[in-house]
């Protein structure tokens, strides 16, 4: 949704005007304000309404995070298995 809004904003611009439009969006202050706005919106949508969704967000986020942390070890393990299978090891 955010990408669609961004695309609609820049759709009618000329290419030479684009860097001057995007550069302020890459500043630390703009990013901090965007994060604060997103947190305020999340608070208003889920926390203030006593929704159960934040519990789901934490559970699924933790599951995804643990999967991503374990992924390099799993890939090394699978590569070792493949190498052993090709060379007759166990």
C-alpha positions, 0 to 999 in steps of 0.5 A, a space after each residue: 500500500 505504501 509503495 502504491 502511494 509512493 508510485 502515485 506521488 511520483 508518477 507525474 514527475 520528471 526524472 530530473 525532479 525525482 532526486 530532489 523529491 526523494 532526498 528529504 525522505 532519506 534523512 534520519 529525521 524523516 525516518 524517525 518521524 515515519 517510525 513514530 507515526 507508524 507506532 502511533 497508528 499501531 497503538 491506535 489500531 491494536 493496543 487501544 482497542 484491546 485487540 488480541 492481534 499483537 499477541 499473534 504478531 509477537 508469536 509469528 514474528 518470533 517464529 520467523 526470527 528464529 527461522 532466519 537465525 537458524 537458516 545459515 546453520 541449516 544450509 551448512 548442514 544440508 551442504 555437508 550432507 550433499 557433499 557426503 552423499 556425492 563422495 560416498 561418506 556418511 
